[in-house]
Amino acid sequence: MKIIDLYVIKKYLGTLIFMLALLSIIIIVVDVQSKTPRIESNGFTVWYFLVNFYPFWILNLILTFMSILVFITVIFFTSRMANNTEIVAVISSGASFHRFARPYLITSLLIFFVTLAINHFVLPWANIQKNVLEPYTYNAVNKEKLLGNITIASNINPNEYIFVNSYNKKENRGYGYMYQKFDQNKKLLYQITAMDILWDAKKKYFLISNYNERKAGKNETEILGEGLSKIQDFNLPPSELFPDKLVAQNKTTPELVEMIDREKRKGNSNVTSFYNELYQRTSMPVSIIILTFLGLALSSEKKRGGLGLNLALGIALAFLFVFSFQVLHVVSENKTLPPLLAMWLPNIVFAPVAAYLYFKRANQ
């Protein structure tokens, strides 16, 4: 059976690698053609994006849909083996269906561990490279949301607040700045306002200009002050002080957990998208194992309609799986479901189905 094991593993990995390479080339070609006008209108060349953006973008895309690609891969090569009566020959030789499934388990576990490690520690690095240039592939409206001016109202902790009327994320510069600090009874202790605020990337602090400040003194008095410039050091870069949804993609899992804890200590209750990112890094690799056995159960028996029917069924289930993940993202962010449940629900639903169909096939 070791020969059969190696044969199945080679079929599994060979088909998957071929599909990944083929789909990557097709997707990149189509995407480049559609986005070339936007890329060039922003002052970049297509070659620059092919080198500095698309390798990281396609890695993100592949890992996002890896479980679906694995599912279709298993259905494709297993259906061909079934049509060629290779599976019947193996079972007829005295091997059980469970024994025949062993190389599927080994290969899916290998892909699971590799994908899990990449999701938690490598993909965030790739996302940093990707997210720098991705806004330049968007239309003007979506690009403005990421790189344009926004209004900021953020809290450093439950007693300290920052407000900026107009802040540009690309330049890390803002206008109309105010910082407030309160005591436990919400009495104002300190306030400073300024015309401008600028992040100094080398010195790792903010610099404000034309500021006015006031401090609470004794006996309900106030101490006033003003000046041309002043340092504001919050021990955090702008991306973490004013986080958006993309910043979670850029963090390794230990960094992401630390950021979630920091946001909760600040009093920020809107951390659902961060939790979604955290939980799906594990739930998606687990789905590779589930969908491997679902694909094996669906395609290991020769049927009327053959490969075409199995592929059609597989693609339909794949779209259902992807669609459910996208819907649950939205449901979770609307706080209808807890993020942990939302990100694991497709696996919770598909795992019993895969187990039932697998054991039904094994007992035939």
C-alpha angles and dihedrals in degrees: 000000000000088000090053090047092054091044093054093043091051090048091048098047095036094053092044094050091047092050092047092050094045096046092044092055093046094046094047093048092049093044094048091050093051096044102039094098092053093045093051094042088059092056099260132119124233090237091057090054093045089057103034105029116021099057089058094039093052091047089055091047094048093050091046091056099028094113091053092048089050091050094052091043092055092047092048101051095033091052089052090050090049093049090050089050090238092132092050089052092052094048091045090055089068101266118132122235088247089057091048089052094055096092089050089056093046094049095044090050090051092051090044094056094043092048092045092053093046093047094052102038115009106037093059089060090050090048091056089059092042098048093053091066104023096088089063090063092057129089119262095267096051092040090055091053091059103032104021133084118296136178114245128207109167138155124221090196134340091285103038126068137183126201128185120179095204123011126175112209094196095054096028089225129126143181130216100032127186132174123189133186124194134187124236090277091054093251113150111250102169138006133179128182129188141179095230140021124192131181114229103210094191098049094034099229141094122256120205127194135204094016136175123199139184132191129197110251134189122297094017092303126139132220112215129200142165140185148161100256140003137176119244110194117184096162090239134094119239093257090062098033090053102024124188131188094273095058091070090059090057096057127088111231096263089049091047093051089049091049092050090051090049093049091050091050088051088057095250107149094179097088098116094110089052091052090048090055091047097049098042091057087073103027094057095055090047089055088062090070093044094049092044091062092040089054091047092051093048099046108030094088123071109245139179105267091035122198095355094058093046092049092048090051091045094050091048092052090044092055090047090053094049092043091052091053092051093047092048090052089059093042091051094048088052086055093239091125130024111257093240092055094041094053094045099039096091089053091045089054099040098042096068090044091051092046093049094049092044095052091042089055092044092053095051 
